[in-house]
Amino acid sequence: MDAPTRTRARRKAERPGEILDAAFEEFVRNGYAATRLEDVAKLAGVTKGTIYFYFETKERVFDELIRHVSRPVFAELNSFVTTLEGPFRARLRALIGFLYGRVARDRVSRETLRFLIAEGGRFPDLVERQYQEFMEPFVERLREVVEAG
């Protein structure tokens, strides 16, 4: 495979993430209802048709966006829990501090939570999945620390 072909293949692999990053900014700026995929495409530097190549609908873009921005948080939580040491009171405080830091200080996490609250009625399955994938594991980690202490 020659260099231009490799470059195109790499760009194609990165394109869904670039679209989702642009969608995040548009959803933050305009909310779900007022966001137009034309604006997402323009910000991502692609055509509207390119968005539909990767995502069938605006709803699918939103759903995948939430997964895209949440996935690193799940990994970070599990990694963080393995580093907890010391007295159980300190572990519990650190775990609560971790959650606070992710929700209050991190723009992406804060906006994702706002999306879920504002658009939850429109996407109940998405809210349920987020609860199962993030809140339940977090509550389970809290329970483990409390029970161990």
N, C-alpha and C positions, 0 to 999 in steps of 0.2 A: 504494500500500500504506500503510495507516494505521500509526501508531506501535505499538499493541499487536500487530499482525500481524508487524511487523518485529522486535519484541522476542521473540515466540514463535519466529520463524524463526531468530534468532540463538541463542536458547537451545537449539533443536533441533540446530543445527550444532555447538554446544559440548558437547552431551550425551555423545557417545562418548568424548571426552577426559576428561570428568568421571568417567565410569564407569571408564575405564582408570586414572585417578589413584587412585580409591577401591580398585580391584582391586590396585594396587601396594601400598597400605598393608595390605590384608588378606593378601596373599601374603607380605609381609615379616613380619607379625605371626604368621601361622599356618602358613606353608608352603603348597605347592600342594594337597596331599591334604586338609588340614583346612579350607581356605578354602571357604566356602559362598557361593554367589551371592546368597543372601538377605542375608548380611552386607554384601556389596559394594553391593547395592541400597540398603540402609539408610544406609550411609555416603555414598553418592552422592546420596541424597535422591530415589531413583526406585523404581519397582516392579521386582520380579524380571522381570516380563513385558517391561518396557522394555529390560532387558539383552538378553533374547532377541530383541528387535526388531533390535538392532544386531549382536549376536554370537550365532551359532547354539548354541554350546556353551561350557562352561567352558574347554575346551582352546583354543577360538578366542579367548576373552578373554585367556588367557595369551599366546598367540602374538602377538596384536595389541598387548598390553601391552609385550612386548619390543621390537617395532617402534616403538611410540609413544615409549618412553624412549630408544631407541638412535638414532633419526633425528637429533636435535640433535647428538649426539656425532660422527656422520659428517661433518656439515656443519662442525662446529667443527674437526675434524682437517684437512679440506681447506683451510679458511680459515687455520688456524695455519701450515700448511706453506708457504703463499705468503708469509708474513711473515718466514721464516727468512733471516737475513743474517749476514754475518761469516764468520770462519774455520769450516771444516767441523767441527772438533772441537766448537765452540760450538753449531753447528746440531744435531749429533747429540745432544749433551747436552740441548739444549732439547727436542728431539723425545722423548727418553726421559723427561725431566721432565714433559712434557705427558701422556704415558701414565700415569706414576706419579700425577700429580695427579688424573687422571680416575678411576683405579681405587682409589687409597688414600684420597684426600681427599673425593671426591664420593660422597655417600650413594647416590644413584640408580644411578650406574655400579657402585659396589661391590655393591649389592644385586642388580643385574641380573647381574653376573658370578656371584654366589652362586646365583641362580636357575638360570643355565645349567649350573653344575656340579652342583647338587643334583638338578635335573630333567632333565638332558641325556639320560639313558637313556629317559625317557618321550617326549622330543621331539627325536629325532636330526636331523630335517629343520631344525628351528629352530636347533640348534647349528651345523649345517653352513652355514646361511644367515648366521648371525652371524659365523662364521669368514670366509666369503667377502666379506661386506659391511664388516667392520671389521678383522679381523686381517690378511687378505691385503693390503688397501690400506695398513695401517700398516706391515707388513713391507716392502712395496714402497717406501714413503717412506723407511724406514730404509736399504734397499738403495741407493736413489738418492743419498742423502746420503753413504753410505760410498763408493760408486763415484765420486762427484764429487770426493771428498776424496782 
